[in-house]
Amino acid sequence: MHENIITIGNIEVLSISDGKLEFDICEFFPSIPDESWDQYRDHLTEDNKVSFNLASYFFRSDGKNILVDTGMGPRSPRHPDAPWGELMDDMKRYDINPTDVDLVIMTHAHRDHIGWNLTQENGNSVPTFPNARYCLSYKDWEACHNPDLIKDRFPNAERCVWPLQELGLIDFLDDDTSITSELKAIATPGHTPGHFSIQISSGGETGIILGDVLHNAAQLQEMDWSSRADIDPDLARETRHSIVNLIEANDYKVLAGHLPSPGFGKIIRLNGKRYWQGF
């Protein structure tokens, strides 16, 4: 089986990518001293940065082709050499056409998860996936319209999310909404007010698409480490403890979009400590 595919029961999930983001560790985790990373240097780049894969997940459920998250979006003229903007090329690599997608699920409304929702044609917003409905938590819909949050937290929502309502393409999810008979949106708030993880259950197996519950594998041992991207750091910590405990107790498969590609793995425990074991 291809290394970018994981099987959960009868569902095959393909991991595709829009590229990556990199940040200085003290910039992204400002409350964590540099020396606290000493035992986790293997989770950082050679120049001591945190590097995030920008994964999207493509699979079929209840006769629908589903895409979870859409990356940063196209490169801008200001950033022609940006290490993102690769999603369409990666889809093409796997013979996936944007017209094949029936449903786009956003785990949340941050810029690196919504970027390819829409493209611009002659000054108009056009759905990149023309046959798809788009799903987002209503709490994040409200949050990305909050004037106090837009500039720093949701800078591209006006372009990548808001027009979906005008186009009649968006459906709002409540906490713990069943999306298909095999998919459920689990409320995992803190990173954003309406952040969801996606639970896939099929053939006696379960996998969890985490979204941004974790940004780095070090957080499995340092569960209280929250990043600057967490809107409510305290709630994000509480959520991380809760969802990781759930995953570990049930031995669920994990799809972690910001961990090294393809982001498939499980949480294991050795000598009382949790670790990421990639597949």
Secondary structure, 3 states (H helix, E strand, C coil): CCCCEEEECCEEEEEEEEEEEEEEHHHHCCCCCHHHHHHHHHHCCCCCEEEEEEEEEEEEECCEEEEECCCCCCCCCCCCCCCECCHHHHHHHCCCCHHHCCEEECCCCCHHHCCCCEEEECCEEEECCCCCEEEEEHHHHHHCCCCCCHHHHCCCHHHHCHHHHHCCCEEEECCCEEEECCEEEEECCCCCCCCEEEEEEECCEEEEECCCCCCCHHHHCCCCCCCCCCCCHHHHHHHHHHHHHHHHHHCCEEECCCCCCCCEEEEEEECCEEEEEEC
